[in-house]
Amino acid sequence: MCTGIKIDYDDGCVMGRTMDYEIPLNYNAIYLPRNYNFCNDLMGKPLYSKYKTLGMCFENRDPLKDGVNEYGLIGITNEFSGFNLYSKEVKPEKVNISSLDYFTYALANYKSVDELVKDLPNINLSSKNHKGENVICPDFHFMFADCTKRCIVVEPNGKELVYYENPYNVMTNSPGFNSHIRRLNKLIDIDNLEDFNAAKDLPGGYDPVSRFIKAFYLTKTNIKSNNYKEALSNSYSILSAMAMPNGFVRNNKYNYITYTRYICSYDTKHKLLTVKSNTNPTVYRLSFEDIREEDKRQSFFLKLEFTSKKLDILPIS
């Protein structure tokens, strides 16, 4: 149950997301260098990164959940529940990979959305490897953007990956992207937002459809961002309105609580990662310029304890 948004500014864009999760987990930021073996494909062959990447992961493991590469390609993964979404066999003429590793593969191998789209026919996501053994293959879909501000959603459809242009700049969870757009247009005349009574009629639920409509409206009607700092600030403001407090939604399947663990936002122009936890209001930032040993995989951990800063006391005039 995560929400992703994109916000444009004059010469770039940012993409942010809430990470809402239903079981206990640890998370941290990682840097993956060029020529790094981030996984093996489903044929058992190692896959190496062409480009440097920064992003967030679980338990300090390589599969990225969201991130940015050195060319400003940014993106996020989201849960996308469905039935029989992926192939159950490898296709030797394609790149065979699990959905768990596809997002990292994309950031590590493409400079732009255009490159990613052109290569989609060559990708096969499978739940079994070349030996017929089951592999970890979560139900995911993906949102990407780049320095041109082009934004797409990539979803499994008919056991193939397809893409949708995303001028709405929002992604949540199931149902599919086209279903979200139909429901959005049913509720709101998107070409005449001023006539929509948002204070009264905007959905307040946390289901994927309600979050999609709410995130679209808040993003579309937000004041214009003139630079990347304003865009980052606005993304955190909107995503804070989409965040789920700890204790609000109990997940009966796991006998635990679904809530927002972190909010992050990435910038295409400055190739920047920013992130804050649900327990600490401080926003941390990390760029490729901060990496001292660029040939080594590195981990970075947020301070989770609540922190505050004392106001400077100015002399009385």
N, C-alpha and C positions, 0 to 999 in steps of 0.2 A: 504494500500500500504506500506508494511513493508518488510524489508530484514533481514534474520537471517543467521549467519555463525558460524561454529565451527572451532577452531584452536587447534591442539594438541601440547603438549610439552612432555618432557621426561616421567614424571610421573603424567600426568593429562591433562586436556583440559579446554578451556574456550568457552563459547557460548555468542555471542553478537547479538544485533539487533538494527535496527532503528525503532522508533515508529513514523510512518507517519499517520497523522489523518486529517480528513476533516471538523471537526466542532470544535468550541471553547471547551476547557476542561482544568481542572486542574489535575495534577498528583503528586504523592508522593510515597515514599517508606514506606512499612509497615512490621512489624514483627508480626507473628502469633504464639502463643505458642502451646505446646502440650495440648491436651484435650480441644481445643477451638472449639466452635460451629460456624463454618465458613459459614454454610448454612443449609437449610432443603432440604431433597430429595423431589422428586415429589410425594411421598406418604404422605408428611407432617411430616416426622420423622427427627429430628435433626441429622446432621452429624458432627462428632468431629474429630479433627486432631490427628494422632498418633505421628507426628514429627513436629519439629519446622521449620518454613519457613521464608524466607526473599524475598521480591519482590516489584515490582512496581504495582501501582493501579491507577484508576481514581477516582477523587473526594473523596479520603480517604475512599473508600468502599472496602469491603473484596475481591471480585473476583480479583485474581492476573492476570496480563497480561504477566508477565515473572517472573522467580524467581529461588531460590535454596533452598534445604532443608538441614537439619543437617547431612545427609549422602552423600551430594554431588550430588544428582540428580538435574539437571538443565534443564530449558526448556523455551520455548516461545510460545505464541499464535500468529496466523496471520489470517487475513481475508481470507476466502475461499468461494467466491461467487458461488452459485449453486442453483439448483431447487429441492425442496422437499428432502433435504439432510437427515433430521432426522425423526424418528418415530413420529407418532401423538397419541401414546398411551403408557401407562406404561406397564411394564412386571413384575408382582409381584415376579418372581423368580430371578430378576436381581437388580442391583443398578440402580435406575432411577434418572437421574440428568439432568439438563440443560447444554448445551454447555458453558454457561456463567460461571458455577461453576466447570466444569470438570477439568480444569487445576489446580485449587487450590486443588481439591480432589486428583489429581495424586501426587502432591508434598507432600501433607499432609499424604499420605497413603502408598507410595512405597519408598523403599530404593534404588532401581536400575531400570534400563531399563528392565532387565529380569523380575522382579516382575510385572512391568507395563504391559508388553507384555502378560504374562501368565494370567493376570486378564482381559484383553480386552473383552473376550467372556461374562464376567459377567456384563458388562456396557451397559446400554441402555440410549442413549441421546434422549430426547423427547421434542417436542415443546408444549406438553400439560401435565397437571398434572393428578392425579388420579380422579379428578372431571371433567375432560374434558376441563378445563380452559386453555387458552393460557398463556404461560410463556415466559419470555425473553430468547431467544435461538439463539444467533448470529451465522452466518455462519463462523465457525472457523475450522482451522486445527492446528496441534501442532508439534513441534520438541523437542525432549528430548535427553539428553546425560548423562553419569555418569562417575564415576572415572575409569572405564575400557576403556573409550573413545568410547564405542559403541554409535552410533547415529541412531535415527529412526525418521521418520515422521509418524504421526497418522492422518488419514483422514476418513471422513464419506464416505461410499460407499455402495449403496444398503441399506441405513438406518441402517448400522452397522458400527462400527469402525474397520478399518483395519490398519495395519502398514507396512511400507516399511523400509528395511535397507537403511541407507543413508551414503554411503561412500563418497558422493559428498560434504557433510558437509554444505549444503546450503538449505534454504527454502525461497520462496517469497509468492506469492498468486496464485489464479487460473490461469491456469488450474491445473489438478491433477499432482501429482509427476511424474508419468510415462510419461506424455506428456512433461513435462519439460526435462526429460532425453532424450527422442527421439529428441527433437529440439536441445538440447545441442550436441548430437552426430552427428546431421546433419550438424552443423556448424563447429565443432571442432573435430579433431582426438585427443581424450583425452589421448591417449597413446603416443602421439608425439606432445606435446605442443610447442616444440621449433620451429616447422615448421609453427606455426600459427602467422600471422602478427597482433599482438594485437593492435599496434599503429594505424593500418589502418582499421582492420576489426572487432574489438571488438564492440558490440552494445553499443550505447550511450544513448538509450532511458530509460525512467523510467517505462515502462510497465513491468508487472511481468516476462515475458519471457526474455526480455533484461536484467533485473536486475539479474535473476537467472544465466544467462550465464556469465555476467560480474562478479558477486560475486564469482562464481565457479572459474573463471580464476584467479582473484586476490588472492583468498585464496590458490589455488593450487600452484601458482607460487611464493607466498610470501616466504621470507627467513625463514629458520627453526627457530622456537622458542625453546630456550634451557631451559626456566623456565617460571613460571606463569607470571612474570612481563613483559617479552618479549612478551608472548602470548597476554596479555591484551593490551600492546602497539600496537602490530600488528593488533589486532581486531579493535581498535579505528581508526587506519590509514585506514584500508580497508573500514570500515563502514562510515567514513567521505566521502569517494569517492562515496558512495551510497546514501548519505543524500540529501534530497530535500530542497532547500532554500525557505524561506517564500516569497510568491509572484510568484513563478515559475509556479505552476499548480493550476488553478482555477477550483473548483469543481462546475459544474453547478447545480447538484442535490441539493446541500445544499447552493448554492450561497455564498460559502466561499472558502478558499484556503487550499489545501492539502500540508502539509509540515512536515518535521521531527521535532517532539517536543523534543525527547530525544534520546540519544544513551546509551545503557547499555551493560555490559559484566559481566558474572558470571564465577567463577572459581570452578572447582570440588574439587580440593585438599584442598584448604583453606576455602571452603564453603563461598565464598565472593561475595558480590554485589558491583559493581561499576557502576556509572551513571554520565552523564553530560547532561545539557540542551542545546538547540539550541542557547541560548542567553548568556551562560556563559561557557567559555572554561575549567573551573575547573572540574576535575573528582573527584567525591565524592565516598567514599568507606564505606561499612558497613559489619561487620561480626557478627557471633553469640557471639563472645567474647566481643563485644561492648554492648551487651544487659545486663542491670543491673537488671531489674526485669523480669526474663524470664517467669514468669507465667502470664504476662499481655500483651495484644495487645498494640502495640506502633506504632506511626506514626513519620515519619522523612521527612522534607521538604528541597528541594534544594534552594539555593540562586540563583535566576534567573537573577539578575542584573549582567552585565558584570563586571568581576573582573580581576585585574592584580596584579602582585607582583613586587616590585622594585628590581632591580638587586643589589646584594651585591657589594659594592665598596671595592676592595682590595687595600691595600697600594702599592704605587709605589715602585718597587725595583730598 
